[in-house]
C-alpha cells in the first residue's frame, strides 16, 4: 500500500502530465481531503500507509479532477476573506477577485462600528455578506437569492462563521420581495453575456450554476434591475457596490448616471482589471 508521501507524488505527477497548471496545489488539497488529515499530519507522518478506503476515495477524487471538476467543488469548501465556506451545486466557487468588492465597501464606510443594515443580492454561498459582517461587528445583514439551495448553503456558512445571529435570508428575484432601507447594498450578480457562456472555460461552464453566470444578452440585465431599485432601497448616504466584468466599467458608469448615482470608486483586482464599482445616491 502506498504511503502518504508516495500518493502525493503520484497524484502530482498525474495532474502535471494532464496539463493542470496548479497540479502541486491541487494534489495536496485532494490528498488531505481524501485522507481526512491536516497539512501538519502529512508533514509529520508522511510514511503512514493509506487504507483501502482512502485509496478508493483518492482515486475517485483524481478522476473527478481529471474531468476538470474544480478542486473546491470536489472538497466541498473554499476559503474567502480568510474564512471557510461550504459549497453546493447552486453556488459559485468564491474567487479571490471578489474580495475586491468586500475591501472596497469596507474602505468607503465611514464607521465600521455603526449599526449598519446590509443586503447582498445574489448571495450564493453568502461569502460577501458573511465577510462583511465579520468586519462590521454591529451590522445586520440580509442575503437574497433566487435559489433556495443557495440560501440553505449561505445560512450554514453564516452560522459556521459566527454571524448567523446577525443575518437573515430571503428567497426573491432581486428586490421583488424586499422592502426597507439599507446602508450598504452589495452584489456579485450574473454578468456574463448569454452568448459568451458556451465558450467559457470548462471548469466554469460545466460546474458553475448558469443562474449565477447568465447576465442576459449583454450581461447587464441584473445591473439595470439593481440600479433602478437603488432609490427605493438605499438609506440617505447609503452605498451601493457591485462586482463587474473586466470590460463593463464604462457601461456601468453610464447606467449609474441614468439612475442619478454618483461613482465613488472603480476598484481594480490583483490583475489590474476593473472589478468593482461603488456608488451612492446624488
C-alpha positions in Angstrom: 0.0 0.0 0.0 1.3 3.5 -0.9 2.4 5.9 1.8 1.0 9.4 2.1 4.2 10.9 0.5 4.1 8.4 -2.4 0.5 9.0 -3.0 1.1 12.8 -3.1 4.0 12.4 -5.5 2.0 10.1 -7.8 -1.1 12.4 -7.9 1.0 15.5 -8.6 2.7 13.7 -11.5 -0.7 12.5 -12.8 -2.1 16.0 -12.8 1.0 17.6 -14.2 1.0 15.2 -17.1 -2.7 16.0 -17.7 -1.7 19.7 -18.1 -3.0 21.2 -14.8 -1.0 24.4 -14.1 -1.8 24.1 -10.3 -1.0 20.4 -10.1 1.1 20.5 -7.0 -1.5 22.5 -5.0 -4.4 20.5 -6.4 -2.7 17.2 -5.4 -2.1 18.4 -1.9 -5.6 19.6 -1.3 -7.2 16.5 -2.8 -4.9 14.2 -0.8 -5.6 16.0 2.5 -9.4 15.8 1.9 -9.4 12.2 0.7 -7.4 11.1 3.7 -9.1 13.3 6.2 -5.9 14.7 7.6 -4.3 18.1 8.1 -1.2 19.5 6.4 0.6 19.0 9.7 -0.3 15.4 9.7 1.1 15.0 6.2 4.4 16.6 7.2 4.7 14.8 10.5 3.7 11.3 9.3 4.5 11.1 5.5 5.3 7.4 5.7 1.9 6.3 7.0 0.2 3.9 4.6 -3.1 4.7 3.1 -6.1 2.4 4.0 -8.0 0.8 1.2 -10.9 3.2 1.8 -8.5 6.1 1.4 -7.1 4.7 -1.8 -10.6 4.4 -3.3 -11.6 7.9 -2.2 -8.4 9.4 -3.6 -8.9 7.6 -6.9 -12.5 9.0 -7.2 -11.2 12.5 -6.4 -8.5 12.1 -9.0 -10.9 11.0 -11.7 -13.2 14.0 -10.9 -10.2 16.4 -11.2 -9.1 14.8 -14.5 -12.6 15.5 -15.8 -11.9 19.2 -14.9 -14.2 19.4 -11.9 -12.8 22.3 -9.8 -10.9 21.2 -6.7 -13.1 23.4 -4.5 -16.2 21.5 -5.6 -14.5 18.2 -5.0 -13.5 19.0 -1.5 -16.8 21.0 -1.0 -15.2 24.1 0.5 -13.3 27.2 -0.4 -11.6 29.9 1.6 -12.7 33.5 1.1 -11.6 36.5 3.2 -9.7 34.1 5.4 -12.9 32.3 6.3 -14.1 28.8 5.2 -17.2 28.5 3.0 -19.1 25.4 2.2 -20.2 25.0 -1.5 -23.2 23.4 -3.2 -24.2 22.9 -6.8 -26.3 26.1 -6.5 -23.4 28.3 -5.6 -20.4 29.8 -7.3 -17.0 29.0 -6.0 -15.9 32.2 -4.2 -13.0 33.8 -6.1 -10.2 36.0 -4.8 -11.2 38.8 -7.3 -14.5 39.1 -5.4 -12.5 40.2 -2.2 -12.1 43.5 -4.1 -15.8 44.1 -3.6 -15.5 43.5 0.2 -12.4 45.5 0.5 -13.9 48.5 -1.4 -17.1 48.5 0.6 -15.3 48.4 3.9 -12.9 51.2 2.8 -15.8 53.5 1.9 -17.8 53.0 5.1 -17.3 56.0 7.4 -17.8 54.0 10.6 -17.3 50.2 10.8 -18.7 50.2 14.4 -22.1 51.6 13.3 -25.3 49.5 13.4 -25.5 49.2 9.6 -28.1 47.4 7.6 -26.5 45.4 4.8 -28.2 43.5 1.9 -26.5 41.1 -0.5 -28.3 40.4 -3.7 -27.5 37.0 -5.4 -25.8 36.0 -2.2 -24.9 32.4 -3.3 -22.6 30.9 -0.7 -23.0 34.0 1.4 -19.3 34.8 1.2 -19.6 38.5 0.6 -22.3 39.1 3.3 -20.5 36.9 5.8 -17.1 38.5 5.2 -18.7 42.0 5.7 -20.5 41.0 8.9 -17.2 39.5 10.1 -15.7 43.0 9.8 -18.8 45.0 10.9 -19.5 43.8 14.5 -22.7 45.8 14.9 -24.2 45.3 11.4 -27.2 43.2 10.5 -27.4 41.5 7.1 -29.9 40.2 4.6 -28.9 37.7 1.9 -31.2 37.4 -1.1 -31.1 34.7 -3.8 -33.5 33.1 -6.3 -32.1 29.7 -5.4 -33.4 28.0 -2.3 -30.4 25.6 -2.3 -28.0 28.6 -2.3 -29.8 30.1 0.6 -29.5 26.9 2.6 -25.8 26.9 2.0 -25.4 30.6 2.8 -27.3 30.2 6.1 -25.0 27.3 7.1 -21.9 29.4 6.2 -23.2 32.3 8.3 -23.7 30.0 11.2 -20.3 28.3 10.8 -18.6 31.7 10.7 -20.4 33.0 13.9 -22.5 35.7 12.2 -25.7 33.6 11.9 -27.4 35.6 14.7 -27.0 38.8 12.7 -28.3 37.9 9.3 -31.4 36.6 7.6 -32.0 35.1 4.2 -34.8 35.7 1.7 -35.9 33.9 -1.5 -36.6 36.6 -4.0 -35.9 37.6 -7.6 -33.6 40.5 -6.9 -35.6 43.0 -4.8 -39.1 41.9 -5.7 -39.8 40.7 -2.1 -37.6 43.2 -0.3 -38.5 46.4 1.4 -36.9 48.9 3.7 -33.7 50.9 3.6 -30.2 49.7 3.7 -26.9 51.5 4.4 -25.0 49.1 2.2 -26.1 47.2 -0.9 -23.7 44.7 -2.4 -23.9 42.2 -5.2 -21.8 40.0 -7.4 -24.6 39.4 -9.9 -24.5 37.3 -13.1 -22.7 39.5 -15.6 -21.7 37.2 -18.4 -23.5 37.7 -21.7 -25.6 34.7 -22.6 -23.9 34.1 -25.9 -20.4 34.0 -24.3 -21.2 31.2 -21.8 -20.7 28.3 -24.2 -17.1 29.5 -24.8 -16.2 29.8 -21.1 -13.5 27.6 -19.5 -14.8 24.1 -19.0 -14.5 24.3 -15.2 -16.8 27.3 -15.2 -19.1 26.3 -18.0 -19.8 22.7 -16.8 -19.7 23.2 -13.0 -20.9 26.7 -12.1 -24.7 27.2 -11.9 -25.9 29.0 -15.1 -28.3 31.1 -12.9 -25.2 32.7 -11.3 -23.5 33.3 -14.6 -26.0 34.5 -17.2 -26.5 38.3 -17.2 -28.7 38.4 -20.2 -28.0 39.3 -23.9 -25.4 41.9 -23.0 -24.5 40.8 -19.4 -26.0 44.0 -17.9 -29.6 43.0 -17.1 -29.0 42.4 -13.3 -27.3 45.8 -13.0 -30.3 47.5 -14.7 -32.6 46.0 -12.1 -30.3 46.7 -9.1 -29.6 50.3 -10.1 -33.2 51.0 -10.7 -34.0 49.8 -7.1 -31.3 51.9 -5.5 -33.5 54.9 -5.0 -36.1 52.8 -3.1 -33.6 50.7 -1.1 -30.7 52.9 -0.3 -30.7 54.9 3.0 -29.6 58.5 2.9 -25.8 58.4 2.4 -26.0 54.7 1.6 -23.5 52.8 -0.5 -24.1 50.5 -3.5 -21.1 48.3 -4.5 -21.2 45.7 -7.2 -18.7 43.4 -8.9 -18.3 43.8 -12.6 -16.7 42.1 -15.5 -13.3 43.3 -16.7 -14.9 45.2 -19.6 -18.0 46.6 -18.0 -16.8 49.7 -16.2 -17.8 52.2 -18.9 -21.2 50.6 -19.4 -21.9 50.6 -15.6 -20.8 54.2 -15.3 -23.3 55.2 -18.0 -26.1 53.2 -16.2 -25.2 54.9 -12.9 -25.8 58.4 -14.5 -29.2 57.3 -15.8 -30.2 56.5 -12.2 -28.7 59.6 -10.6 -25.9 57.6 -8.9 -22.5 59.1 -8.2 -19.5 56.9 -8.9 -17.3 56.9 -5.8 -14.7 54.4 -6.9 -13.8 52.0 -9.7 -11.6 49.4 -7.9 -9.2 47.0 -9.7 -8.4 43.4 -8.9 -5.0 41.9 -8.4 -4.7 41.5 -12.2 -5.3 45.2 -12.7 -8.8 44.8 -14.2 -11.8 46.9 -13.1 -13.6 44.6 -10.7 -15.9 46.7 -8.6 -17.9 49.9 -8.8 -19.1 51.7 -5.7 -21.9 54.3 -6.0 -24.1 56.5 -3.9 -27.3 58.4 -4.5 -26.8 62.0 -5.6 
